[in-house]
Amino acid sequence: MARTFAVVNQKGGVAKTTTAINLAACAALDDHSVLVVDADPQSNATSGLGVERDELEYCLYDLLARPEGTVSPAIDEVIVPSATPNLDVLPATLELAGAQLELASAISRERRLRRILEPVRDFYDLIIIDTAPSLGLLTLNALGAADQVLIPIQCEYYALEGLSQLLRIIALVQAEINPSLTLAGAIMTMYDARTNLSDEVAADVARDFPGRTFQAKIPRNVKLAESPSYGLPAVIYDRHCPGSAAYFRLYWEVFGDA
């Protein structure tokens, strides 16, 4: 059965999507079958993996918003292959924004994504859920469906702002929705070794997450920013750039026993 990870931080611009798609691609290159679930209406994970959003017949919205008890569409009708072998996508489009409203009155609304993924868990080694920069119902569904949480943290001055709120939400999900959920760890992103600030923020995070801060730090790197425009993760687009090398190191830290 697939190990399921949610990549979560309510702050935008912290490299959640970059982290989700590159870790997924590292696992695919390591001969694991991987599913990326795009739970963000911005749908950057979908386009960043080479899926043409305008050509999709269905997306995650159609599964989340369908009336309880109905079976159409089935999840295997919604999942599409990415441009990377071994790597599939449960895609999103802007329509997914409407799911927040439609889920508001649904029964067991925070567990909807978990039930949706149940039929395909045995077909993948890893499922990685990319989330929106918010703590709304879509993110709660991601936490409800996950086994572990990965928290990307930007090496900037305001990096720790809001983290206490995120940790409270994770604790609430553990208590009320998903008791088996655990924190895999914090990932330092946009690290610049030339600045004292990056080292100071990394030290602060390591203090706040003792034993749960990954050693691999993701640097600021042009190829990481450039690769989504080609519909490829950076580890495929330029396997030897500094950003890709960092994601390979992170992959072995996170999934080394996968």
N, C-alpha and C positions, 0 to 999 in steps of 0.2 A: 504494500500500500504506500502511496506517495507521502513523503514528508512535505508538509505545506508551510510556507513562510509568507508572512505579510510584511511588506516594506512600508513603514509608517513614520510619518512626521507631519504634524499639521502645518508646519512652516512650508512655504513654497520655495522653490529654488535651491533645495538642499541635495539634489541629485538622486531623488527616489527612483525615478524612471530609469535614469542611466544605470543605477545600481541594479535594479530589477532585471533589465534586459541583458546586461553584461554578465551578471552571475548566472542567469539562465543559459546564455550562450556558452559560457565556460563549461557548465554541466553538460550541455549538448555535445560540445567538442570532446568531452571526457566519456562520450558514448552512453550518456544517460538520456532517457526520454523525459522531456520537460514540457510543462504547460505553463505559459504566462497568462494570468488572468488580469485583464485591464479593467480595474474598478475605478477609473478616473474619467469623468466625462470629457476631459481635454483629449483623451485617447492618444497620448503621445507614445505609450508603449506599443500600441497597435501600429501606428505609422513608423515608429522607430525600428520595428521588426519587419518592415517591408510589406505590410498589408495595406491595400488600397481601401480606405474607408468608404469611398463613394461606390465601390463595387460590392459591398457587403449586403447580403439579403437579410441577415439577422445580426444582432449583437447581444451583449450581456443584458441590456435593457429588456429584450424580449423574454428572457428567462426570469428575471427578477420581477417583472411587472405582470406576468401572465397570471390569470386567476388561479387561486389554490385549487388543486385537484385536476387541473388540465395538464396535458403532456406535450402540447405542441407549442413551439418547436422543441424537439429533443436536444439535449446538450451537444450531441455529436453532429447535429445539423448546424450548430452555431460555431463550433471550434473550426479554425482554419489553419493550414500549415503556414509557417513563416518562410522567409527566404533562407533560413538556416536549417540544415538537416537535424532531425531529432527534436525540433523545437516547434511546438504548436502554440496558437494564441486563441484565447477566448476574448474576442475583440470588444472594443467600446466605440461608440460614436457620441456625438453631442446629445443624442436622444437620452443617454443614460442620466443626464441631469434630471429628467422627469421622474426617475425612479425614487428620488428622495421624497417627493410628494406622494407618490402612489404607494410607497411602503409605509407611510406614516400611520395608516389605519389597518395595516395587515396583521394577521395573527402570527405570533412568533417572528416578527419582522427582522430581528437581528440574526436569526438563524437561517434565513432564506438562502444565502449563498452556500452555506454548509450543505444544505440538502441538495442544492443544484449540483454541486461537485461530487456528491457521493457516488453516482454511477460510473465516474471515470477515474476514481482514485487508484484503482488497481491497474490502470493502463499506463500510469506514469510513475517515474521514480521520484520526481520533484514537481511541486506546484508552487509557483512564486506569484504572489498577488501584489500588483502595483496599486497604490491607493491615491486618493485625492488629497490635496493640501487642506484638510479639514478634519474635524472629528464628528462628522455627521453619520447618517445611517449607512452609507456605503462603506465607510471606514469601520464602523461597528460590525458590519457583515463580514468584512475581511478578517477582523480579529476573531469573530465567532467561528470562522472557517479554518483558521490557521492553527498549526501546532506551535509555532514559534514566531517571535517578532524581531525584525531587524530594524534598527533606528539609524538612518543616515543623519549625521550632524555636520553642518558646514563649519569649517574652521574660521569663523567670523565672530565679531564682538557680541552679537546678540544670539549666539548659537544656543545657549541654554535657556533662552526665554521660552516659556511655554512647555518645557519638558516635564515640569512637575505635574502640569495638567494632563499631559499624555500618559504619564505613569499612573496617575489616579484612574484614568479611563481604562488602562490595561488591567489594573487591580479590580475595577468594577466588573469588567468582562470576565475575569477569572472567577470572581465570586458569583456572578449571576448567569452567565451565558456559556462560558467555555472553561471549565475548571482545569483542563489539561494544558491550557495556553502557558507558555514560558517565554522569557526574554532571552533571545539568542545573544544579543549584544548590540553595542553601538559601533557605528562605522564613521570614521573621520573622512569627510569629503572636502574637495577644493582646498587641499592642503598645499601650502607654499613654504617650502623649507627655508626660503630666504628671509622669512619674517619671524620675529619673536612672537607675534600674535598667534600664529598657527600653533606653535609649540605650547603657548600658554593655554589656549583653548583645549588642545589635546590633553594637557595635564589636568585641567579642570574636569574634563569628561572622564578621564581615567579615575580620578578621585571619586566622582559621583557614581560611576559604574565599576566598582572594584572587581577585577577579574572578568569583566564583561565588555571590555573595549578591545576590539580587534587590533592586532599589531599593524596590519596592512593599512596604510593611509592612501587615500585616492587623491592624486595631485590635480591641480589645475592643468588642463592639457587640451590643446587645440583639437586633437583627433577625437577626444571624447565629445566635444561640442559639435564637431563636423559630421561625424558618422551617421546620426539620425537622418540627415538630409539625403543620404544614400540608402535609407531603409535597412541599415545594418548596424548591429552592435559594434562598438569599437574593437572588440577582441576578434571580430571577423574582418572588419574594414582595414585595420592596421594592427596586426597581432603583436608587433614588437614595439609599439609606442609606449611611453612611460605609463600612460593611463591603463592600457591593456595589461601591462606587466603587473600593475598594482591590483587589478581585478583578478588576475590569475592567482596572485598570492592570497587575496581575500577569499577566493573560492576554496582554496585548499584549507584555509582556516575554518570556514563555515561548514563546508560539506566534505571535508577530507575523509570522513568515514561513510559517505553516502554509498 
